[in-house]
Amino acid sequence: MERKEKKLTEGWKFWFGNTKEGEGQPVEIPHDWVIGEPFTKDRREASQGFRVRRGTGWYENLLQVHVEEGHRYFLDFDGIYERSSVWVNGSYAGGHKYGYTPFRLEITDLVKLGENRVEIRVDSDVVPTDRWYTGAGLYRTVKLLETGKRYLDEREMIVSVNFPGNGYEEAAVIVETGNDFPVKGEIQYAGEHVTAEGRQGRLEFRLQKPFLWSAENPRLYQLKVCSEDDGSISDTAVLSIGLRDVRIIPDKGLYVNGNPVKLRGVCLHQDAGCLGVAAKKEIWRKRLEKLKEMGCNAIRAAHHMHSAEFMDLCDELGFYVYEECFDKWTGGHYGSFFETEWRADLGAMVKRDRNRPCVIIWGVGNEVENQGQNSMLRILKMLVAELKELDGTRPVTYAMNPHFKRESQIDISRIKDIQEFVDEADDTEIWDVEEKIDRIKEIGKLVDILSCNYQEQWYEQIHTAMPEKLILGTEVYQYFKGHPDQFKNYTQDNPSLVPERYDYVIGSMIWAGIDYLGESMGYPAKGWNGALIRTNGEPKAGYYIMQSYWTARPMVHFEVMDYSLSDEGVKDHWDIPMYAGHWHFPQFTNTVVPYMIASNCEKVELYINDSRIYIPEPQESPNHLITGFLPWIPGRVTVIGLMEGKEACRQEIVTPGPAVKLGFDQDYAKIPAERGYQLLLSVRALDEAGNPYFRESAKIQFRVEGPAEILAVDNGDPKSGEAYQENFRHLYHGCASVVIRTKGKPGRIVLWADADGMSSGRAVICAE
């Protein structure tokens, strides 16, 4: 039989508390029970975006199952946050502790023909919490699986690819299913159809002139494996695979399919602003496409497993992924689980994702306690050995904090804030760089790549000490570089340009790519705001700076320095000068204002109205950013990028007139009519000519007509006190966003945005 999979998104009821009392609240999966909670000023909740609803929640669903003799049934969970227990028809089916790793429960002996009651208890009251917003509940996909007797567990399958000969004219794809019964398989891509058979759970395919996968050309094949029972199909597993050759070569760098590659990456957490952690695949598709437009080709999925849908998108869109299972080990949040769960959780990560082309590096920890000390090295050695048993084809590493300390007798289990303990300088802090590097060398003996957080100022010294190891900047600031005498400084030498200077540095990952909830630097900021993109998808100045470094398509972008704007609570060295994309200073009459132009063009021309302002060329400017001062003259600023003396791109920014209307960035869209589809749209204040009015902050009321509902609102303002689960939001920098959710019916959806004194904005969405 073909495997049957059913996503269990509807029919759920939710109760918050230790017992199920009353009717329960109808909810759809994915569901995050924390994101709608009010804010609290309690500093202890800074990691959760100042929202608190820790405790126990219950979910229940009544499933109709057509049970057949000889078939097997499973509940598949991509992740439940956290400490979950599952019952089917009153019988305990199993559970799981860690909130980010997937698990699967066989319920063949518990299901019956007809109605089946599934109950799930979730306990999110683990202290301390993670350092970032986690949400709580059934926040990822839940599936019911039905297979034949000879079940194929795709988590136990190992797909290996090699290229016989000297080039890539032929590929051998070997599949080991982990079973000893007969299997059949086929690989399909763009009309190609290759089959194979095996009697002991092993298949081998030969592909001539194969399509290779890379971030630039993410070509995927579909692998289909079938088990047989008495001559008929018993189960079918389908995987998307990519054929690629990844090599790390000392002193030369990272090579993919024979070509040198620099990782131009960002770090990401899993929340999506106003949706919390209950964001569906389509929301993350738009987010990742925005990063792709910036020239990003790599993602560090920090600091835990992200959803299967997220990883599917990385395969499909083309991102090199650094995947890690834990943040801390015996300290912090995971300290509650480490001793009993580390092996299972590490295995869950590797088994789910080892056949993906996007994953090129495994990470086993981040900035852990007692870094470089014997107690830490013993655990690191254990984790690396276990991972290599599961997958010996990829490099394994650990992300090092720039802080190293000498041994002390501190009981880690008593530390309330593990990151503060790791970062805080005390009398055990090692300040001497050579002594730091001695500790790095001990770590380097156990890992394949030296993964350095905020240490680019020491790369040359590290390389001299360990020339056989490549270096990756697993976290770097988006604008400032450290100083050799301290990792924290304000040197305007962009860390993302450093890898271009050294073959042995394979790239860098900016902290972070998109603003995220939690890890606040202080109320009223509800999250981390030092990223390149806001929670509602709005690019910041840093986005365009990186685009000028990382893309070949000609671009030019102008911003002004505007310290009349409120700061957003970013921690200083993760911050960037306060650039803003407007030309509107009603508070000025005659003055000069600082500006910045990011461009990858050979030359740039700048005009204020019809007057040319002579400026340097990008390659002659520090950080390749053209900066200086301009006279404040209302009107139009035009920047033109030139290649070989000809205009290749331009941007114009106009001083707006009064804000008189609202306009959506996208006023027409087609989307699937499936139930629960999520779509984010943004609206702006405009003057009569359609120019954006950056300084407008009017209250926007959203309303929707047709088969959809308003799910959440956002404006990217980290300090806003407005709830996400409303139908209104004030404009921030002239913009606000809304997420609608479809009701599962085809039809015409009309989304409206209203504000006093302005004409309404309208977007038409066709659900089909």
Secondary structure, DSSP 4 states (H G I P E B T S, - for coil): ---EEEE--SSEEEEESSS--SS-EEE-SS--SSTTSPB---GGGGGGTTB---SEEEEEEEEEE---TT-EEEEEES--BS-EEEEETTEEEEEE--SSS-EEEE-TTT--SEEEEEEEEEE---SSPPSS----BS-S-EEEEEE-SS---GGG-EEEEE--SSSSSEEEEEEE-S--S-EEEEEEETTEEEEEEESSSEEEEEEESPPPB-SSSB--EEEEEEEEETTEEEEEEEEEE----EEEETTTEEEETTEEE-EEEEEE-S--GGGTT---HHHHHHHHHHHHHHT--EEEETTS---HHHHHHHHHHT-EEEEES-S-SSSTGGGGTHHHHHHHHHHHHHHHHTT-SSEEEEEEEES-TTTTSHHHHHHHHHHHHHHHHH--SS-EEEEE-S--B------GGG-S-HHHHHH---TTB---HHHHHHHHHHHHTT-SEEEEES-GGGHHHHHHH-TTSEEEEEEE-SS-EEETTEEEEEE---GGGGGGG-TTEEEEEES-SB-EES--SSTT--EE--SSB-TTS-B-HHHHHHHHHH--S--EEEEEE-TTSPP----GGG----EES----TT-SS-EEEEEEEE-SSEEEEEETTEEE----GGGSGGGEEEEEEE--SSEEEEEEEETTEEEEEEEEE------EEEES-SEEEE---EEEEEEEEEEEE-TTS-B-TT---EEEEEEESSEEEEEEE-S-TT--S-SSSSEEE-BTTEEEEEEEEES--EEEEEEEEETTEEEEEEEEEE-
